[in-house]
Amino acid sequence: MIRPIATEVILFLAPFALYAAFIWATKARFLDVEHWPLSRVLTLAIIAMLLVIGSFIYFANQGGAPVGREYVPAYVDERGNFVPGQIR
């Protein structure tokens, strides 16, 4: 569960980090408020949300079991043996 959450967090923070790197590369002080106007922060947030939504769509279409397959959850059989979950 940590990997999907980390992926989304990284994708959301990427535009902000790239912008901060751009400001730093131009030798400006990237923590100054004048370099982070509200319109620019909102634009970066919109780009970040588009990246996150795009990754949701990508992972929803690329992940999971093949179509027509059935997931059987883990269970304990009649002899008391643990049978892990599987896709049939």
N, C-alpha and C positions, 0 to 999 in steps of 0.2 A: 504494500500500500504506500510505502514511502516513496518509491520511484515515480509513480504517476503524480503525486503531490509535488515532489521536487522538480519534475519536468515542468509542471505548470508554473511554479514559482519562478524558475529560471527563465522561462519564456516571458513571464510578465516583467521581470526586472531587466531583461536584456536591452530594451530600448533606452531605459534610463542609464544603464551602465555605458552603453555606446555613446550616448550624448555626453555623459560626464567625461569619458575618455577623449571625445572630440574637443571639449572645452580645455581639458588638461593639455592635450597635444598642441593647442594654439597658444599655450603659455598663459592662459587666463586663470584666475583663481576660481576653480569650479564650484566652490562652496558659497560664493557670493550670491546674494539674493537677486541681484540684477541679471544674472545669467539664467535664472529659473523663473521667468514670468509665468503667470497663471495660464495664459494661452498655450505656451509651449509645454507646460506640464500636462495640461489636458490633452493636447495632441499626442504626447508620448503615452498617456494612459489609454487613449483610444487605440493607438497602434498596438500597445501591449494586450489589450482585450481582444483585438482581432487575431493576434498570434495565439492566444489561449483558446479562443473559439475554434480557430483553424486546427489546432492540435486536438481538440475534442473530436472534431469531425474526422480527422485523419485516424486517430486511434480507435474510434468507434467502427470505422470501416475496415481497418487492417487487423484488429485484434479479435480474439475469441475463436470459437470452434467453427468449423466449416458448416455451411448451410445443410440442413437435413440431419445433422448429428444430434445426439441427445446426451446431456450431462447426467450422470448418475452420482449423487452425492456419496460421501463416505458413510459406511455403516459397519455394524458388527454382525457377522453371519451367525448361523445357528450353532456353530461349534465354538463361538466366542472369539473368532479371529477378526482382527480389524482389516477391513477392505477399504483402501483409499479411494477417493473420488476419481472418476474416469469419464472419458467421452467415448460413447459407442456409436 
